């Protein structure tokens, strides 16, 4: 199962009638976080997951990564059930960038990015036996994210934008086909938000990465995603192109407030502002 799939036409990830809740099975069934959710993620697309707090966005990402297992329904990766893969095998195909990355130890950026090679090795590698190929892959990931010049700096001693780029570089060092990101631009200033969004789009185009990102930023998602999914209370309200999803009626129903819509002057994609 560790070989790369030979049929790229297969959907990287597919969920069918997925229901998930926390706690015991009886409790989970009474108050599910996700309800009968079905979703097919296309190869090479950038898919944005939108919705208010508590709508199940981050939970959905964790199910795609198999950090969480649904009580009902099925999850498939490249046409095979999730259960057919070990967690290490999933990590060779799917990389996950969490919303917040806590660093308990002051690793250098070189060391942290190299940790992304862990799924490709056995336990002996954990003792420090990384090879030339591992270092080459890690260095390329650092160049792609423009952090190679920070390699000897401690991850605790760089800016928020630099730290986020390093964390994404670590994910790329896994050589995944699928990249999952939970609020990749949260807590960043405007310059670094734009920087991260452009990098994600470039990696999608140059590497053919399938990208799934959760975002509260409707405008960022509208400009940089091929397709959007709008969640409310664990259910899909609508999904489709930015023009189909970023629509006044749907947004007002989901977020419970009026919105103003126009078109971005450069891209023509829908843009959201709030009334005074």
Helices and strands as residue ranges (DSSP letters): E 13-20, H 25-30, E 34-41, E 46-50, H 57-64, E 72-77, E 80-81, G 82-84, H 87-93, E 94-97, H 109-114, G 115-120, G 123-127, H 132-144, G 148-150, G 155-157, H 160-173, E 178-182, H 190-207, E 210-214, H 218-224, E 227-232, E 235-240, H 242-245, H 248-255, E 260-263, E 270-273
